[in-house]
Amino acid sequence: MAEFVTLSRAGDASGSGRRVAVLRIARPPMNLFDTQLIREIAAAATACGADPEVAALVVYGDERVFCAGDELAELAELPAEQAAAMAGDLQTALDCLAAVPQPTVAAISGYALGSGLELALGADRRIIGDNVKLGFPQIDAGLIPLAGIRRLSLLIGPGAAKDLVYSGRFVEADEAARLGLVDQVVAPDDVLGAAIEWARRFADGPARALAAAKAVFEAGPHGPERARTEWAQLFTTADQRLGTRSYLRDGPGSAVFTGR
């Protein structure tokens, strides 16, 4: 049973019976990421990804903090042999939101630092309060981000990414938006609501097509090849038949998808 993570459903089910899942991180007081918490988050995300009743996933800390960084007390005592053995598993776990086939959004209040920001980079969207501080301070502990460097570089460009990683400095909401590190800035009290509102738009969407599109984005340089495979496989889905016929008959936005 998870100690630091809870899962809930937001609002009523859609016409297709699907709802938004909310994964809450709760390791007070600052939601520092240790190996247990990282693994619990990954397990919960995997469970949501396999649940056909989950239309989209919101990841949230609380009103004060998303994650204030890595649990350095644990890392300070970690033997080199153990670090080498666990690095791959932790890297995969921190990238868990990218592996969820449904759309994902990180709702960030307060601080998102270190591994917490690496986790958020794997989400499809990042919504922050206008009081946040974001950064990768691992360099000041003689470390580097384990899972976030490539995504950060693709998101904001290698020059800006190197500045953040090499310096370990924090950025506030306005700079984060200007860099493209986040997608939406709202009042701190509106972060969770804005994330749920974004996620709800997919509750009645074509689940298989959304998952296919996400798979192509995640394929990177292999995207064109993956797109061919995903596109062809969509012709086996009920939603493709329903959607194309509805579009022809009534125009865009008229289909009522089943998620199959």
Secondary structure, DSSP 8 states (H G I E B T S, - for coil): --SSEEEEEESS--TTS-EEEEEEE--TTTT-B-HHHHHHHHHHHHHHHT-TTEEEEEEE--SS-SB--B-HHHHTT--HHHHHHHHHHHHHHHTHHHH-SS-EEEEE-SEEETHHHHHHHTSSEEEEETT-EEE-GGGGGT---SS-HHHHHHHH-HHHHHHHHHH--EEEHHHHHHHTS-SEEE-GGGHHHHHHHHHHTTTTS-HHHHHHHHHHHHTGGGHHHHHHHHHHHGGGSHHHHHHHHHHHHH-TT-------
